[in-house]
């Protein structure tokens, strides 16, 4: 697509207006140049820097979308000019709250389940703030890119519809979600805002087969995980629409809610906020109200300087048409659409937070600046992050309580996994058998007594085996089994495969016992089986990789720590710091970076956190984190059947083992002597993500998803 050049002044003007996704003849932000990709929201990191440094330069040769299928224009275009569609690498610092990076949610996916549920709640909240919810007669939901390609395997439809009913992803009953989803489909009714206080909700007709649209093979410009939500009045005219993007880890980017002028409330009293929108200053455009740095449904509730843009967009600042929206939704529009964003209720608070941002005391933008601050102020990484949390309004007690709340949910997700019925299957067409209960029962030192085990089985576990001399933790009184001494189930003799007459004799069947590896494996698998079943877990930093950090932390608490209260805080805060670096410099979304953005990042976070709990210096922690990601570069995301099960569950187990191996390598070496720094690895990760084909980015279109001959139907016909 060829676009006409646009001046820098024109870029700033368009950056403040609603942008039609298909009909705008210039780049969404008006990047100067003979060719640029149409975008919604903002241009790439390098593009912004280029414009700030070379405002008089006549043209950019190319601006390529991160993760989008856009033809390359010239091979010689530098990486700086072909940066991704969405990047956080040009923000002032990487600091976000630990409790946004680690959040409590439901399975099986942070980007395809947690994010859509949160997006639905934000959309309804925007309708309430705009005074439009009572006018809604019909709603239409369209999924694009990876959200559509993985079908119902990631439970996206149920999560999104429950979000539109204002369900809270952190507290909703996990068993209620599938039941309510079936009720919505059978009754053909959706109760928008059902969970809002004051009976603000409204029940509307909803035909799942008609009003829930899968846009296979189509992507919205900003991100592969795109959703378009549109509501109509009784005449079939569009009341409001919004494009929202789930960018990984449960974070949602929400563009300005665009409403029909005929339905717009009077906003003259907000003129001061509208006038506050000046030109581009290197931040996201003012009309692109996002909660990428926080997970509040109400923007006004977000503390700190991460709530960008004013709380209200003037209704008369847009002149762009919305033919594309009418075409997509099948309805009619009553004219131009005007962007309005949430947070209209408390304009004084919003204005104050925009003009007087709350900076963290120790802002860092990369690993180098993080280490510098640690040495300058004589703080560990965990201590530095702890102090930064106070800038979000938390007291010391608040931070500790929230950290142990996270650990409690992590630990409970392990318990739920190991106590599940043996030989039970996970939901979905794959019918994958749970393995955590059986794996855990084979360990000689069980930390959780299983409800499914018989006393004789527990007694057999309590006896030291010939393979290990470690002291068992489970002790069953002899009198509990005296009556069943002869009922022990004994392992049948193993059949040896091969010929005994051959010069190379066959090896007997045996299994080595590596206690650390066994426990890490079962902990990680337990969490991810809980996640795959739609249970409650901690997004750490995503759901697809939710088993690695809990597994390593559980191992630290049970087998290493002499002070769990100290080590839980040290582990989670250190891991959070490392996760912030990836979120800013690369991605934590599998739809952008494949599984290296999930399992790779979680492995790196756990490696650094484990090293921190072992008393390592900041340089050694950085080295451990670097080793963790370096050997996960290029890891693909190709879930079979669109389910977060195979290879995801086993991959978490390997990621946990690799995390401790990475930490031990760093601990056994000399800090500061490595040739590859963490910042280098993060840049390499971003480059690798851009070079990966879309088929390997959470689409189930290639790799294992198409190589395993299981004939499992995926949502995409004739892929």
N, C-alpha and C positions, 0 to 999 in steps of 0.2 A: 504494500500500500504506500503510495507516494503522498506526502503532505507538503503544503506550502510552508515556507519559512515564516517565523513569527518573531517579533522583537521581544526583548526582555521585558519591556513594559507590558506588552500583550500577554506574556507568560504570567506575570503577576496578576493581571486582571482576571485571566481565566482561572488561575489558581484559587480564586475566591468565589467561583461560581459552580453551580451544579453542572456536571459534565455528562452529556449523553454518551453512552458506551459505544454506540455504533455509528451515529450520524455526525459526530464532531469531526471536522475535516483537518484539524490540527491535533498535535499531541495533547493528551489530557492536561498536561501542564505547559504546553507550548514550548517544548525544548527546541531551541534554534537548530535548524539543520534541514537538509534536503530530505531526510528520512528519519522517522522516529515512530516507535510503537505507540498506538493509542493506549492510554492508561487511565485508571481511575484512582485518584488520590495524590500520588507523588511520583517523582522520577527516581532514578537510582541514586545510590550514594555518590558514585563518582560523577554522575551528571550534575548533582547539586554543587559539588566542589568545583567542577569545571565552570559552571555558570558564575559562581562567586568570584573565581579567580580570573576568568576570561570573559567578562560580560560583553566585550566588544568583538569577540571572535565571531565571524559570520556564521559558522555552521559546525555542527557535530556530524561526523560521518556515520555514526550508528549508535543506537541505544537499544540493547537487546534485553528482552524480558527474562528475568530469572525464573527458570522452570517452565517457560512458555515455548510453544513450538513456533518460533519466529525464524524465518530464513536469515542466514548470515549474509551480510552485505559485503564485507571485505575481511579477508583473513588477517590483515595487518591491524585491525582495530584492537586497541589495547584492552586489557581487562578493566581498566579504570572506566572506560567508556561503555563497556558492555556489562556493567554490574546488574544486579538482580532487580526484578520488578519491585520487590519489597526488601528493604534492608534497614537495619537499625544501626549500621556501622558509623553513621555520621552524627549520631546524637552526642550530647556533651559527655555523657558517662553511661556506664552499663548498669548502674545501681537500680535495682527494683527490690521490692520487698521479698524476703525469703518466703513469706506466706502467700505470695502470688505465684512464685516459681514452684513451690510445693503447695498444692491445694488438694483438698479432699473432694473426691468425685466418685463416679460410678464407671464401670467398665462397659465396653472393652477398649475404647479408644479416647484419648484426650482430644484429638483434633476432629474425630468423627462422631463422638458421643458427648463428651463434656462441653466442648466448644459450641456445637449446635444447640444444646439445651440452654446454655447461657445466652446464645444469640437470640433464641426465641423469646426469652424473658426480657432481653434488652429491647427488642422490637415492640413488644406489647407495652413496655414501660414508656417508650417514646410516643406510642399512640395515646396513652393516657395523658402524658405531659402536653401533647399537642391538642388535646380535647377532641380526639377523633374516634376513640374506641366505641363510643355509643352509636356512631354512625355506620360502623362496619356491618356489612351484610354477608360478605364472602371473602375468603382469603385463599390465595394461591401461593404455593411454595415450589420453588424450582431449585434443584441441586445441580451443580456443575463440577466438572473435573473429577478429581479423586473422590469427592463425596458421592458422586453419582456412580462411578465405576466400581466401587466396592459394595454397592447394593445395600441390602439389609443386613449383611454379615457384620457390619460395624455398629448395627443398631442405631443408625443415624435417624431414620424416620421416627422411631418411638421417642428418642431423646429430643428431637426438634419439636415435635408436637406437644410433649410434656412441658417443654420450655415455653411454648406459646400459652400454655395453661398456667404459667408462672411458677412451675415447680422449681425448687431450689436444689441444684445439683449436689450440694454438700449435705443436704439433710433428707432428701426424698427417700422414701422406702423403696429399696431396690426391687422388692417383690411386687410393688405396686405398678412399676413402669410397664412391664409387658402386659399385665392385666388391663391397665387403662388404655394401652395402645390397641388392644383387641376390641375394647368397648368403643373406642372412637371409630374404628373401621366398621364395626357392625351397626352402630347407631347412626353413623353418618352425621355426627354432631361434634363440634369442637368448642370447648368453653374457654374462650380467650380471657386471660387474666384471672382464672379461677382462684389462684392462690393469693391474689392481691388483697390487702386489707380494705375494709369499708365496702365490700361487695361491689367493687368497680368492674368486675368481669362481665363478659357478655357471651352467650352461647350463640354460635352461628352454624349454618349448614356446612358440612365438610364431607365431600365424597373423596375418599382416599385415592381411588383409581383415576379420578378426574383432576383433582386439585393438588395432588402431590406429583410433580413432574420431574422426571429423570432426564437431564440434558446430557445424554451420552455423547462423548466426543467433543463437547464444547467446554470452554473455560472462560471465566471472566478474567479481565486483564491483570488484576493485581496478584492473584494467588490461585492455586489449583483448587483449594478448598473453598469454593464460592457458593453462596446461597443468595437467592433473590426472593424477597418476601413482598407481596403486593396485596393490598386490601381494596375492596370495592364497596360502593354503596348499593342501595336497592335498585338504582337505574343501570347498574353495570359499569359505572364510571369509576376510574381509579381515584381512590381517596389518598393513598400514600404508598410509597414503595421504598425499599432500601436494599442495597447490596451489602452483605456481611461476609466476612472471611474468617475462618477458623485456622489460625496460623501456627498451631501446635502448642502443646502444653496446656490446653484449655483456654488460651488467650484468643480474644476475638477482636478483629478490626471492624469497626462499624462506621460506614460512611454516613453523611448527613441524611436524616430522614427527609425524603422529598415528598411534598404534599401538593395537592391541587390548590391553586389560589382561591377557587370557589369555596374550599373547605378550610382555608387558613384562618386561624384566630388573629385578632388584632395584636400587632407586635410593636406598635409605635413606642410603647414605654420601654422597649429594649433597644432603642436606637443607639444608645451609648455603646452597647456591646457590639453592635454591628459596625460602628465607626472604629472600634478598637482593632478591627482586622486590617492591619497594614500589609505591606508587601512581604514577600518571602524572606525569611531570616534564617533559612537553613533548616527550619523545623517542618513538620508535616503541615500541609495547607490548613488554614483555619476552618474550612468547611468540612474537613475530614476528621470529625470528632471520633476519637478512637479510645478504646480501653486496652490497647496492646500492652500497656505497662501496669495494668491493675485488673482486678477481676470483680469490680463492683458493677452491679446492674445500673445504679444511678451514678452518673459521672460526678455529680456534686458531692458524693460520699468519698471520692478518691482523694487521698491526702498526698501531699508532696508535689513536686514539679513535674510529675509524669502525666498529669491530666492536661493534655495540650488543647489549645483552641478555646474560644469563648463558648459559653453555654447556649447561645442562640444565634441562628443565622437569619439575617434580614430576609423577608419574603420577596422583596423587590429587586434583589441583586442578581437574579438569573434571567437569562433570555434564551437559553438553549431549549430545543424541542426534545421530546421524549418518544419519538416514533419507535425507537427500539424497544422501549418498555411496553408500548401498546402491542407491538408485534409479538413480543415474548409472552405476554400474559393473556392475550386474546380478548382484552377488554378495550374500552375507549377511554380517551383522556379528554378532560375538559379544558385543556390548554397547557400552558407551561407549568412545570412543577417547581416548587420552591423548597429549598432545603431547610429543615428545622432539625435541631439535634436535641438530645435529652438534656436534662439539667435545667429546665426553664424555671423551676419553682423558686430556687434561692439564688437570685441573680447577684445579690451582694456578695455571697460567699464565692460564687464563681468568678466574679470580677476580681476579687481580692486574690484568689489563688492564681489567676492568670498573670496579674501584674506583680505579685509578690510570691514567687515560687519558693518552696522550702527545699533547700539543697541539703543533701546528706553531708555530714561532717567530713567524710572521707570518700569523695567521688573518685572512681577509677574507670578507665575506659578499656584497658587491656591488661594482660598479665604483667607486663613490665611496670605499669603504673601501680598496680596492686602490690607488687613486691616492694616498690619504692616507698609507698605509704607505710607498709608494715615495718620497714627498717627505720624510716624517719620518725615514726611515733612509737616505736618499740611495742608493737602489737602483733599478736598472731593474726592469721587470716580470719579465724573465727571471732576473735575479739573485735576486729575492725568491722565485720559485718554486723555484729551485735550492736555496736555503737551506731551504725547507720540505720538500724531498725528503729531507733528512737526518733529519727527524723520523720517517721511515718506515724508518730503519735503513740507509740507503745512504751510502757514502762518496763523496768527490768523484770518484774513479775509477769507482765503480759507476754514478753518474749519467751520466758521459760515455759509458761503455761501453754503457749501455742506450739512450741517445739515438742513438748511431751504429748500434746494432743495429736500431732502428726505421727509421733512414734507409736502411740497407742493404736492408731488406725492401721499403721504398717504391721505391727505385731499381731493385731487381730486378723488381718488378712492372711497372714501365715497360718495362724491357728485354724481359721475357717478352711483353708486349703488342705491341711493335713488331717483334719477331722471329717472331711467329706466322705460319704459312703464309698467303700472300695468298689472298683469296677464300674462306677457310674460314668456317664458320658456327659460331655459338655454340650451346650445347646448349639444348634446349627447343623447344616447338612453333612458336615465332615464326620460327625459322631465320634469325635476323638475321646478316648478313654482317659479319665483322670489318672495321673501317675503319682502325685504327691503322697496320698495316703499309704500306698504300698511301699514307696521308696522310704518313707519315714519309718514305717513299721520294721524295716530291715536294719535300721541303724541300731547299734548296740547301746546308744545312750540317747534315749528319747527325752526331749524337753517338754513335750506335750503328750500326756496320756490320751490316746484316741478313744472316743466313745464307741468305736466299732470293734475294738479289740476285745477278745476274750481274755480271761485271766491267764489261761495257759500260754497264750501268745505273748503276753507281757512278761511272764516268767521266763520264757525262752529268750526274750530280748535282754532280760536282766542278767543272764548268765554270760560271762566273758567267753567269746568265741575263740577258736584256735587261731584266728587271724589277727587278733588284737589283744593287748594286755591292759588296755585302759580301763579305769574303774567305772562301772556303770552308774548312771544317775537314777535309774528306775529300780526300786527295791520292792519286791512283792513277797509278803510273808509266805513261808513254806506251807502253813496251814491252809492258805487259800487255794492250794493246788494239790493237796494230798489225795483228794478223792479222784483227781484226774491225771495222776502221774503217768498212766499208760496211754493217755489220749493225745500226747504231743504229736503234732504233725511233723514228720521227718521228710527231709528233702530226698526225692527219689534219686537213685544212682544215675549219673549223667552218662549218656551214650557218647562214646568217643568216635568222632568221624575220622576215618582214615585207615590205612593198613598197618598192622603191627609188624608185618614182614618187610616193610620198606626200610632202606638204609636211614631215611629221616623219619624217626618215630613220631606219631601224632602227640600233640601236647594234651595233657589232661585239662578238663574244664575247671577253671578257678577264677577267682576275682580278687584283685588286690584291694586293700582297704586304705583309703586316704581320707581320714576323718574330716579334714577341713573342706576338701572338695565335695564330699558327700553331703555335708550340711549346707554348704553354699548352694549346691544343686537343688536340694529338696526345698530349701527356703524360697529360692527364686521361682521354682516351678509352682509351689503352692500359691504364691501371690498372683502369678499370671494365670493360673487356673481359676482363682477367685475372680480375677479381672475378666477372663473370657466368659464366665458365667454371668457377667453383669453385676458383680458384687461391688462393695464399697472398698475403694483403695485410695492410696495417695498418688496423685500425678507427680512422678518423680524422675525426670521432669515431664515425662509423657506417660500415658497408660501402656502403650506397647512395650515400654522398657521399665515398667513399674516394679519389677521384681528384683532388679540389680541392687539398688541402694538399700532397700529393706533387708535383703539377704546378707549383704556385707555388714550392715550395722547390727543385725541380729547376731552374726558371728562374733563381732567385736564385743557385744554386751555379754554373751554367754561364755566366751572362751578366752577373751583377752583382757577385758576391762577390770580395773580395780575400783573404779568410780563411775558407775553408769550415768549419773546425773551430769557429770562433767563431759563424758564422752559422747552422749547423745547430742548435747549442744554443740560440741566441737565438730562432730561428724556432719550434722545437718547444715550448720552455718558455713563450714568450709566447702561442702558440696554445693551449696547455693551460690557462693562466690564464683566457683568455676562454671556453674550453669549460666550465670549472668554473662560471662564472657562469650559463651557460645550463642546465647540468645542475641547478643549485640553484634558479634562479629561474623556469625554464620547463620545457623538455623537450628531449631529443634523440631522441625516439621518433616515427617517422612515424605509428604507430598512435594517437598522441595529438595530434600537431601537423602532420600532413601533411609534405610535402617541405620546408617551411620549417624543420622541426626537424632535417632532415638537411642538404640542400644549403644552406639559408639559414644554419644555424649554422656549417657548414664554411666557407662564403664569408666570414662575419664573422671567424672565427678566422684564416683565411689573410690577410685584409685587414690585421688588426692586426699579425700576425706579419711581413708584408712591410714594413709601416711601421716596425716595430722594427728590421729589418735595414737600413733606410735611415737609421737614426740618429734616428728621431722620438722626441719626448718622450712620457711616458705619456699626457698629454691628447690628443695627436695620434693615438696608437695607439687610444685609446678612441673617438675620432671615426671613425677608419677602420673599426673593428669595428661601430660603430653604423650607418654608411652601408651596410655589407655586409648587415646583417640588415634594415634598414628597407625595402630595395627587394626583399626576398624574402618579406615578410609576405603570408600568404594563399596561398602556393604549395602546390598540392595534390599528393597522392601517389596516382596512379591508374595503376599499371603494367599495361601490356597483357599479358594472358594470365597475370597473376600473376608475371611474370618481371622481374628487376631489369635490364632492358635498355632498353626504350623506355617512357618518355622519359628514363630515368635516366642513360644513358651520355652523351648529348649535353648533358643538363642539367648534368653535372659540368664539361664543357668551358666552358659559358657561366658557370658559377659561378666557375671559375678566372679567367676574363677579368674578370668583375665584381669579383672580389676586388682585383685590381691597380688597376682603375679606381677603386674605393672608396678604396684607399690613396692613390692619386695626388691624388684630390680633397681628402683630408684634409691631405696634405703641402703642397698648394698654397695652403691657406687659413691663417687665423690660429687657432691652437689655443685652445679655451675660448670661442669665439664662437658655437658651434653652439647652436641652440635645443632640439634633441632630444638627450638624453644616452643613453648605452648602457643605463642602468638603466630609463629610460623605454621604450626599444625592447623590452627584455626583458619588461617588464610588458605591453606591447602585444602581443607575440608570444603570451604566455600567454592573454590575452583572446581573441585571434584563434583560437587553437587550440580554446578552449572553444566558440567560436561556429561552428566549422566542422562541417558535417554528417559523420557517420561514413563516408558513401560516399566521401569524399575523403581518408580516413586509411588508406591502405595496405590497401584491401579489394578493389580491382578491381571495384567495383560501380557506378562512374559515371565521368564524364570521358572521357579517352582510352580507358580500358579497355573501355568499352561503345560508344564512338562510332566506333572504327575497325572497319570491317566485314571482319574477318579470319576470323570463325567459329572462333576458337580456344577450345577447351573449357577452362573453369576448374572448379575443384573444386565450386563451388556450383551445384546443378541449378536451373534456372528462376529465376535471380536476378531 
